[in-house]
Amino acid sequence: MMPVEIDRSFIVDIFTDEAEENLRAMEEAFVVLESTPDDTETLKAIFRAAHTLKGNAAGLGFTALARFAHTVEDVLDRLRTGTTVLTTPLATTLLRTVDSLRRLVKDALRGVDQLRSDDIEVLGALALESSGGRAAEPLPEAMQPAPDNRRAGAGRRVTDDATGTEKRSVRVGVDKLDRLMTLTGEIAVARGRLAEALERAAKVARLEEVTEAHRSADRLLLDLQEEVMRTRMIPLGPTMRQFARTVRDVATATRKQVDFALEGEDVDVDISVVEHLRDPLTHIVRNAVDHGIEMPEARVEAGKEPRGRILMRAWHEAGFIAVQVQDDGAGLDRRRLVEQAKTRGYGADVEQYEDRDLYRLILDPGFSTADQVTEISGRGVGMDVVRRNVEALRGSIAIDSHFGSGTTFTIRVPLTLAIVRGLSVGTDGQTYIVPLDNVIECLEFPRVDDTLAAGRGVLDLRGQPLPYVRLRDVLLLGQACPSEENVLVLEHGGQQIGLVVDSLLGESETVIKPLSRVLGEVPCVAGTAIGRDGQVALILEVDGLMREVLKDAASQAASTTH
């Protein structure tokens, strides 16, 4: 009987996914267990996750990782039997062991199956806390830290050899795969029908048959596109639950009491969107605990409960995903925001800003109203990261606050980054695509006098001023304007601008292709797409256009005032 060959790389792929799932489950459960130490079911779930991780690591020969997990498992067993009591310091140390395990998994996959000195420190703290402060036994020699000249041994980098980037994966249900297989079979049949109809049409003019075959194939392709998009959709819940750890750690570090609540965990979103949302949400949550929620004594003096509350909720909204972070803390102080803005040179007219515009200033680089810089926040850098990441998703962020009662951040981003519903427009013989969700209306551009021949200016839109810019001016095309033009009224972040183009070419759904890394970041351009004519079209970034127009309008207003 021939021995069965085992594909180690395939097994390691499974181990990687399961390890991350188990570690995430342990992390979430530790946070829950701290507030409900008598929850035996949660404790059993943690124990099972640690035991599974240990067994899988041992099976792949990751000895140090397995021994580390075994030590954690011993402590969990003592908690399960009641020999050890879960305290806040012990919970903190257990969460640190999750961080160490997560890094040990990555090291093992790289071929470095050895503990570091900080891992030994975590194990020592774990032994001390779990023993009630009694001296812990020394660790076995096999678990001593690795020397500085470690070399990668027999392992596997979880990267794509061609690009050097980390591989990503998503679990897909068999029912979805069955549906995809069925659709591909139906499309193959439709292609055959279309080819046969075209052959007959070449001999006999039977255009109706060709048209019907094309429509049938088109419907199937749309169904396939929708199914493929669904395979990329994952629930937002696992990502949202991870922030319970963030809230817990920051609250512990700042000696605050904060509850964390979730709504909309079952909302599905494209996996690439989830990855881009993690950083901005982390900064928002950390700031909410550090700067938003007051100390327990201050909350009691203000007539509030000593425990603050942060609510993260998500919902679908017309092709977008909205994620909201709401705290019941001190809120934003308009007076301090105005003072800080003047200090940073925003001008005296900042006092006239509407709340919505004034609050958005905290998203600017370096803008902060914190009394002091802490290890957590206060330098005005994190919120700039929030703005940049949301803009990279073609999304928007709104801030609402009431002094003394809390602040709400609402992020809206497209459900997917792969496809955009767009309006194709023409300028100087080239095609450009504007995301349709940002288009409010299309109008004929008025040419009543020479003042509207400039590249930028202000239109009268039914009695309301509308700042506008010509696309050819933004792209520095330098050609004369045609006699007839159109203006798109675009909305983003609650503000409107006009974009003047030569012609309107119609709506379409296009697959977004990122710009080449050679080009870097091109202002006001989000990516590229292949049009129906086979030509490359640039997809315009509405947020960039918005900043371009409003910045120019603000500078013109300032020069007029002076």
Order of alpha helices (4+ residues) and beta strands (2+ residues): alpha-alpha-alpha-alpha-alpha-alpha-alpha-beta-alpha-alpha-beta-beta-alpha-alpha-beta-beta-alpha-alpha-alpha-beta-beta-beta-beta-beta-beta-beta-alpha-beta-beta-beta-beta-beta-alpha
